[in-house]
Amino acid sequence: MRRTALMGKFRIRFSSVWFARLMAAAILLLPVTAVAAPAAEKIAKIAVFPTAPYYIYIVYESLAVFWVAILGLLVIIRMKLREIERIQALGVEKEDQDAPLLE
């Protein structure tokens, strides 16, 4: 199935083959643009991490403490969820009809 479109004096034919060729060309040109991007980054390189060894050590130590704290929070949350499941299994939250009232 071919469609034609009028653009000024020119007729352009659109087909699935034309679209497939356009996509193939775009995919083939993608690595070229990916290679050109790092070259541009080398020109204007901005230092994100410090260059002094002492400050680099502080950055990595802070990251290690952060991830240990995240793992600790996950362990605590899991412990609390197990405790809630255990209490629900015992049926402690249900009201006992035979319990004496404190007055």
WOWO-V931337 format. One record per residue. N is the residue number from 1. RES is the residue in one letter. SS is DSSP state (helix for helix, strand for strand, loop for the rest). NEAR is the number of other ideal C-beta (glycine too) atoms within 8 Angstrom. Layout:
BEGIN
{{N;RES;SS;NEAR} {N;RES;SS;NEAR}}
END
This chain:
BEGIN
{{1;M;loop;3} {2;R;loop;6} {3;R;strand;7} {4;T;strand;8} {5;A;strand;7} {6;L;strand;6} {7;M;strand;6} {8;G;loop;4} {9;K;loop;2} {10;F;strand;6} {11;R;strand;7} {12;I;strand;7} {13;R;strand;8} {14;F;strand;9} {15;S;loop;9} {16;S;helix;5} {17;V;helix;6} {18;W;helix;9} {19;F;helix;9} {20;A;helix;8} {21;R;helix;8} {22;L;helix;8} {23;M;helix;8} {24;A;helix;8} {25;A;helix;8} {26;A;helix;8} {27;I;helix;7} {28;L;helix;7} {29;L;helix;8} {30;L;helix;8} {31;P;helix;7} {32;V;helix;7} {33;T;helix;8} {34;A;helix;7} {35;V;helix;8} {36;A;helix;8} {37;A;helix;8} {38;P;helix;7} {39;A;helix;8} {40;A;helix;8} {41;E;helix;8} {42;K;helix;6} {43;I;helix;6} {44;A;loop;5} {45;K;loop;6} {46;I;loop;4} {47;A;loop;6} {48;V;loop;3} {49;F;loop;6} {50;P;loop;7} {51;T;loop;6} {52;A;loop;6} {53;P;helix;5} {54;Y;helix;6} {55;Y;helix;9} {56;I;helix;11} {57;Y;helix;8} {58;I;helix;8} {59;V;helix;10} {60;Y;helix;8} {61;E;helix;8} {62;S;helix;8} {63;L;helix;8} {64;A;helix;8} {65;V;helix;8} {66;F;helix;8} {67;W;helix;8} {68;V;helix;8} {69;A;helix;8} {70;I;helix;8} {71;L;helix;8} {72;G;helix;8} {73;L;helix;8} {74;L;helix;8} {75;V;helix;8} {76;I;helix;8} {77;I;helix;8} {78;R;helix;8} {79;M;helix;8} {80;K;helix;8} {81;L;helix;8} {82;R;helix;8} {83;E;helix;8} {84;I;helix;8} {85;E;helix;8} {86;R;helix;8} {87;I;helix;9} {88;Q;helix;8} {89;A;helix;6} {90;L;helix;6} {91;G;loop;6} {92;V;loop;5} {93;E;loop;5} {94;K;loop;5} {95;E;loop;4} {96;D;loop;5} {97;Q;loop;4} {98;D;loop;3} {99;A;loop;6} {100;P;loop;3} {101;L;loop;4} {102;L;loop;3} {103;E;loop;2}}
END
